[in-house]
Amino acid sequence: FRFTPLANLTRRPAGTVCCGFSSEGVPIGLQVVGHQLDDLTVLETLAVLEDLLALNPIAPDLA
């Protein structure tokens, strides 16, 4: 989430989808940032990516 402040400062909609897992089983996120006032495109893009990746993210064992 290192780049989230850039989207916030420029008032651009952004969202994240799980795109895989590290060797330790930790989810890896893919951030999508859109144009100002184009929230719907960001949400639609995230939905398409989520369907294409067809991942079932699970919480890693923290014990």
N, C-alpha and C positions, 0 to 999 in steps of 0.2 A: 504493500500500500504506500510505497515511497512516492508515487506520482499522483496520488489523490489530491494533495494540496494544489497542484497545477490546474486540475479540472475545477476545483472549488474557486480559486482565485480568478479564473477566466470565465466563471459562471457557465460552464459547459456540463451537460449531463454525462454521467459516467456510471458504469456498473462493472461487476466482475463475475466471471463464470469459472468453475473448476475445469481445467484443461488437462489434468493428469495428476500423477502422484510421484513424489520423490522416492528414492530407494528406501527411505525410512517410513514410507506410507503417508507422509504429510501432503495435503492437497496443494497443488500449484494453481494459481489463479491467472486468468487472462483478463486484462482490463480493457474495456471498450469506452472510448470518449467520443462524444458527438459534437455537433454544432450547437450553438446557443439555441434554446427553445425547441430542440429537436429530440426531446425525450423519447418519443414514440419509436423513432428509428433505432435508438440505442436499445430499448427494450425488445424490439423485434429482432435485432441482430443477436442479442444475448440468447433469446429463445431458440433461434436457428442454430447457433453454436452449441447450445445445450443438447438439442436434438441430434445434431451431427456427431457430437462426441460420445453421446450415450453412456456417460459415466455414472456410476452410482457412488458419489462421495460418502465416505464413512469417517467418523471421527477416529483419529489414531489413538492407540492405547497409551495413555499418559502415565500409567502406573510404573 
